[in-house]
Amino acid sequence: MHRLYEFIRRHPTLVDGMWAFVLLMFSSLWLVTLVTNPETARNVEQDEARQLASVPIVLALCTVVALRRRSPEKMLLLAAGAGAAELATGAFPMPANFALLVIVFTNASRAARWASRAALAGALVAPTLHTLRWPGEDQSTANAVVGTVFLTATFLLAWVMGDSLRTRRAYYEQLEERAARLEREREAQAKVAVAAERARIARELHDVVAHNVSVMVVQADGAAYVMDTAPEQTRKALETISGTGRQALSEMRRLLGVLRTGEHSEGGEYVPQPGVEQISELIEQVRGTGLPVDFRIEGAPRPLPSSVELTAYRIVQEALTNTRKHGGPEAGATVRLTYGADDLTLLAEDDGRGAQHELYAVGGLDGLGQGLIGMRERVGMVGGSLDAGPRPGGGFRISAVLPLKSGT
């Protein structure tokens, strides 16, 4: 059935042509019956002129059915001309007149309003003209009125069905256009969110690099001051300068990879951004709001690149904020930091009931929130991976793996 529907949808003119051929066969049988049946011919007072006039009228009405969807307005005019020819010549009503119902329905279902109104006018007038032109023998006035009303109702029903189809089609087109517009808006908002988050990350990394350079300047000044009197302190200062310089170069490479515009950070005092050490303070602040948090550090802590520390801090901050907002009054959270040989693994999860709301809050369902977008951008900056979603058994889980090697 699906293949048949697709074939009909792709070849409407071919399908209409087949129906037109069927209508032509029935009309031909009708004409042959009238010619060969003396009793029928005598009842309708058929003569040779009327027989000849019926042939082009039948062909015209079958053409109306065949081309009704390709040229509905022109076929409406052709049908009107065929009807006028019937009235003028007195050709007998025949099965081909079914094309009048078809063309009324077709034009009512199309967008051309003048054609729809013309089809409605024809639907109201044609049955009455038929009754007046071909009154039935031995038919009372009441029966003629009832027959005319019934035929008029049939034509009106065809027009109403076509107009309803046009309205429904226009409604679906509006829905499709609205869905496409919303999709474009979502994509645009997601791009804006990514750009805003990258700009924020770039500013933070700018501050980190500036802080490292400031440390190098201070250490260099101190080393120059004690170079002659304290060689050991000078050596330690030079080692600090070397390590800080390498870290600053690594951060600068990441910074240049993020920046896509000519924006510059606003002037002001450069301060270091929060890192792993500040996560403990963040946990205490969250506990002070009434949210129990189980915080553990596994492995041997050691100095980390500033961008990795900042990324870990922001992920924990975002995760706990969403838990506090959407986890429910009885929710509890768990935060794990695991130092590996080459990476830092971060796990933040809760057992609350707001997993659906949290997924919306971090932008996981509708794509409009900036939480998950920001997390992925930050993790992608350091070459890591992020997994976020509902936790089995309830709650929400965010897991991130952050590589520690600067070349990753």
C-alpha positions in Angstrom: 0.0 0.0 0.0 2.8 2.4 0.8 4.4 1.8 -2.6 1.0 2.3 -4.3 0.5 5.6 -2.5 4.0 6.7 -3.4 3.4 5.9 -7.1 0.1 7.8 -7.1 1.7 10.7 -5.4 4.5 10.8 -8.0 2.3 10.4 -11.1 -1.0 12.2 -10.5 -1.6 12.9 -14.2 -1.1 9.3 -15.1 -3.6 8.2 -12.4 -6.1 10.8 -13.5 -5.7 9.7 -17.1 -6.6 6.1 -16.1 -9.8 7.3 -14.4 -10.6 9.4 -17.5 -10.2 6.3 -19.6 -12.6 4.4 -17.3 -15.1 7.2 -17.6 -14.7 7.2 -21.4 -15.5 3.5 -21.5 -18.7 3.9 -19.4 -19.8 6.9 -21.5 -19.2 5.0 -24.7 -21.3 2.1 -23.5 -24.0 4.5 -22.5 -24.1 6.0 -26.0 -24.0 2.6 -27.7 -27.0 1.5 -25.5 -29.0 4.6 -26.6 -28.3 4.0 -30.2 -29.0 0.2 -30.2 -32.0 0.2 -27.9 -35.1 1.5 -29.8 -37.2 1.8 -26.6 -34.6 3.9 -24.9 -34.2 6.1 -28.0 -37.9 6.6 -28.2 -38.2 7.7 -24.5 -35.5 10.3 -24.9 -36.4 11.3 -28.4 -32.9 10.9 -29.6 -32.0 12.1 -33.1 -28.8 12.0 -35.2 -27.7 15.5 -34.3 -27.9 14.8 -30.6 -25.9 11.7 -31.0 -23.2 13.5 -32.9 -23.1 16.3 -30.3 -22.6 13.9 -27.5 -19.2 12.6 -28.8 -17.2 15.8 -28.4 -18.9 16.6 -25.1 -17.8 13.2 -23.8 -14.3 13.7 -25.0 -14.1 17.2 -23.4 -15.4 15.9 -20.0 -12.9 13.0 -20.0 -10.2 15.5 -20.8 -11.3 17.5 -17.8 -10.7 14.4 -15.5 -7.4 13.6 -17.1 -5.9 17.1 -16.7 -7.7 18.3 -13.6 -4.6 18.6 -11.4 -2.3 19.9 -14.1 -4.5 22.8 -15.1 -7.5 23.0 -12.8 -8.7 26.5 -13.8 -8.6 25.7 -17.5 -10.3 22.4 -17.0 -13.1 24.3 -15.0 -13.7 26.5 -18.0 -13.7 23.5 -20.3 -16.2 21.8 -18.1 -18.4 24.9 -18.1 -18.2 25.0 -21.9 -19.1 21.3 -22.2 -22.1 21.9 -19.9 -23.2 24.9 -22.0 -22.9 22.7 -25.1 -25.2 20.1 -23.5 -27.8 22.7 -22.7 -27.6 24.2 -26.2 -27.7 20.9 -28.2 -29.9 18.9 -25.8 -27.4 16.1 -25.7 -28.4 13.5 -23.2 -27.0 13.5 -19.6 -24.4 10.7 -19.5 -21.9 9.1 -17.1 -19.3 11.7 -18.4 -21.1 14.3 -16.4 -19.5 12.8 -13.3 -16.5 15.0 -14.4 -18.5 18.1 -13.3 -18.4 16.8 -9.7 -14.7 16.0 -10.0 -13.7 19.4 -11.3 -15.8 21.2 -8.6 -14.0 19.2 -5.9 -10.6 19.9 -7.6 -11.0 23.6 -7.8 -12.4 23.9 -4.3 -9.2 22.1 -3.0 -6.8 24.5 -4.8 -5.5 27.9 -3.8 -7.1 29.9 -6.6 -10.1 31.5 -4.9 -11.8 32.8 -8.0 -11.9 29.3 -9.4 -13.2 27.9 -6.2 -16.0 30.5 -6.1 -16.8 29.8 -9.8 -17.0 26.1 -9.0 -19.4 26.8 -6.1 -21.6 29.0 -8.3 -21.7 26.2 -10.9 -22.5 23.6 -8.2 -25.5 25.7 -7.2 -26.8 26.4 -10.7 -26.1 23.2 -12.7 -28.7 20.9 -11.0 -31.5 23.4 -11.5 -30.6 23.9 -15.2 -30.5 20.1 -15.6 -34.0 19.7 -14.3 -35.4 22.5 -16.4 -33.6 21.3 -19.6 -34.5 17.6 -19.2 -37.7 17.2 -17.2 -38.6 13.6 -16.5 -41.6 12.1 -18.1 -44.6 11.4 -15.7 -42.6 13.2 -12.9 -44.5 15.4 -10.4 -43.3 18.8 -9.4 -42.5 17.5 -5.9 -40.3 14.7 -7.2 -38.5 17.2 -9.5 -37.8 19.5 -6.6 -36.6 16.7 -4.4 -34.3 15.4 -7.2 -32.9 18.9 -7.8 -32.2 19.4 -4.1 -30.5 16.0 -3.8 -28.3 16.7 -6.9 -27.5 20.2 -5.6 -26.5 18.8 -2.2 -24.3 16.3 -3.9 -22.5 19.1 -5.8 -22.2 21.2 -2.6 -20.8 18.2 -0.7 -18.1 17.8 -3.4 -17.2 21.5 -3.0 -17.2 21.4 0.8 -14.9 18.3 0.8 -12.5 20.1 -1.6 -12.5 23.3 0.4 -11.8 21.3 3.6 -8.9 19.6 1.9 -7.5 22.9 0.9 -7.8 24.3 4.4 -6.2 21.1 5.9 -3.4 21.3 3.3 -2.7 25.0 4.1 -2.7 24.1 7.8 -0.1 21.4 7.3 2.0 23.7 5.2 1.9 26.3 7.9 3.0 23.6 10.5 5.8 22.5 8.2 7.0 26.0 7.7 6.8 26.8 11.4 8.7 23.6 12.2 11.4 24.6 9.7 11.6 28.1 11.0 11.9 26.8 14.6 14.6 24.4 13.5 16.5 27.3 11.9 16.0 29.4 15.1 17.3 26.5 17.2 20.4 26.1 15.0 21.0 29.9 15.2 20.6 30.0 18.9 22.9 27.0 19.4 25.5 28.7 17.2 25.1 31.9 19.3 25.4 29.9 22.5 28.6 28.2 21.2 30.1 31.5 20.2 29.3 33.1 23.5 30.7 30.2 25.4 33.9 30.2 23.3 34.2 33.9 23.9 33.9 33.3 27.7 36.4 30.5 27.6 38.8 32.7 25.6 38.6 35.5 28.1 39.2 33.1 31.0 42.2 31.5 29.2 43.4 35.0 28.4 43.4 35.7 32.2 45.2 32.4 32.9 48.0 33.1 30.4 48.3 36.7 31.7 48.6 35.4 35.2 51.4 33.0 34.2 53.3 35.8 32.4 52.9 37.9 35.5 54.4 35.1 37.7 57.3 34.9 35.3 58.0 38.6 35.4 57.9 38.6 39.2 60.2 35.6 39.4 62.6 37.1 36.9 62.8 40.4 38.9 63.4 38.4 42.1 66.1 36.3 40.4 67.9 39.4 39.1 67.8 40.9 42.6 69.4 37.9 44.4 71.5 36.6 41.6 74.8 37.5 43.3 73.9 36.9 46.9 71.6 33.8 46.7 72.5 31.6 43.8 70.2 28.8 45.0 67.1 31.0 45.1 68.1 32.3 41.7 68.1 28.7 40.4 64.7 28.0 41.8 63.3 31.2 40.3 64.6 30.2 36.9 63.1 26.7 37.2 59.8 28.3 38.1 60.1 30.7 35.1 60.8 27.7 32.8 57.8 25.7 34.0 55.4 28.6 34.0 56.6 29.6 30.5 55.9 26.2 29.1 52.5 26.1 30.7 51.7 29.6 29.3 52.8 28.5 25.8 50.4 25.5 26.1 47.5 27.7 27.2 48.3 30.2 24.4 48.1 27.4 21.8 44.6 26.5 23.0 43.6 30.1 23.1 44.6 30.6 19.5 42.6 27.5 18.6 39.4 29.0 20.2 39.5 32.6 19.1 37.6 33.1 15.8 36.9 36.8 16.0 38.9 39.9 16.6 37.4 40.4 20.1 39.8 41.4 22.9 39.3 41.0 26.6 38.4 44.2 28.3 41.1 45.9 30.3 41.5 45.3 34.0 43.5 43.4 36.5 44.4 39.9 35.6 43.5 37.3 38.2 43.9 33.5 38.1 40.7 31.5 37.4 39.4 28.8 39.9 40.9 25.4 39.7 40.8 22.0 41.3 41.9 23.4 44.7 38.8 25.6 44.7 36.5 22.7 44.2 36.6 22.0 47.9 35.4 25.5 48.6 32.7 25.2 46.1 31.5 21.9 47.7 31.4 23.6 51.1 29.3 26.4 49.7 26.9 24.0 48.1 26.6 22.0 51.4 25.8 25.2 53.1 22.6 25.5 51.0 21.4 22.1 52.3 22.5 19.8 49.5 24.6 16.9 50.8 27.6 16.3 48.6 30.0 13.3 48.9 33.3 14.6 47.6 36.4 12.4 47.1 39.7 12.6 45.4 41.3 9.4 44.2 44.9 9.1 43.1 47.9 11.4 43.9 47.0 15.1 43.4 49.6 16.9 41.3 49.9 20.2 39.4 47.6 20.3 36.4 47.4 22.6 33.3 45.4 25.7 34.2 42.8 25.0 31.4 42.2 21.5 32.8 41.7 22.8 36.3 39.3 25.5 35.1 37.4 23.0 33.0 37.0 20.6 35.9 35.9 23.4 38.2 33.2 24.7 35.8 31.8 21.2 35.2 31.4 20.5 38.9 29.9 24.0 39.4 27.3 23.5 36.6 26.4 19.9 37.7 25.8 21.0 41.4 23.9 24.0 40.3 21.5 21.8 38.3 21.2 19.3 41.1 20.3 22.1 43.5 17.7 23.5 41.2 16.0 20.3 39.8 17.1 17.4 42.0 14.3 17.8 44.5 14.4 18.3 48.3 15.8 14.8 49.1 18.5 14.8 46.5 22.1 14.1 47.2 25.2 14.5 45.0 28.5 12.8 44.5 31.7 14.2 43.1 34.8 12.2 42.3 38.1 13.4 41.0 40.4 10.6 39.9 44.1 11.4 39.0 45.3 8.9 36.4 48.6 8.6 34.7 47.6 10.6 31.6 44.2 12.1 32.5 41.9 13.5 35.1 38.5 11.7 35.4 35.6 13.7 36.8 32.3 12.2 37.9 29.4 14.3 39.1 26.0 12.6 39.7 22.9 12.9 41.9 20.0 10.6 42.9 17.3 13.3 42.5 14.1 13.1 40.6 14.7 15.9 38.2 16.7 14.2 35.5 14.4 15.4 32.8 14.5 19.0 34.1 18.3 18.8 34.4 18.6 17.5 30.9 16.7 20.5 29.7 18.7 22.8 31.9 22.0 21.7 30.3 20.5 21.8 26.8 20.3 18.1 26.2 16.8 17.9 24.8 15.9 21.1 23.1 19.3 22.3 22.2 18.6 25.8 23.6 20.3 25.6 27.0 24.0 26.6 27.2 25.0 24.3 30.0 25.8 21.2 28.0 27.0 23.3 25.1 29.5 25.0 27.4 30.6 21.8 29.0 31.3 20.2 25.6 33.2 23.2 24.4 35.4 23.3 27.5 36.1 19.6 27.4 36.7 19.8 23.6 39.2 22.6 24.3 41.4 20.3 26.3 40.9 17.3 24.0 38.7 15.4 26.4 35.4 13.5 26.3 32.1 14.2 28.0 29.1 11.9 28.7 25.9 13.4 30.3 22.5 11.9 30.7 20.0 10.3 33.1 21.4 7.8 35.6 20.1 4.2 35.8 17.7 4.1 38.7 17.0 7.8 38.7 19.1 11.0 38.9 21.6 12.5 36.5 25.2 11.8 35.7 28.0 13.8 34.1 31.3 12.1 33.4 34.3 13.8 31.8 37.8 12.6 31.0 40.4 15.4 30.7 43.9 14.5 29.3 46.8 16.0 31.1 49.4 16.0 28.4 49.6 19.3 26.7 50.1 17.7 23.3 46.9 15.7 23.4 
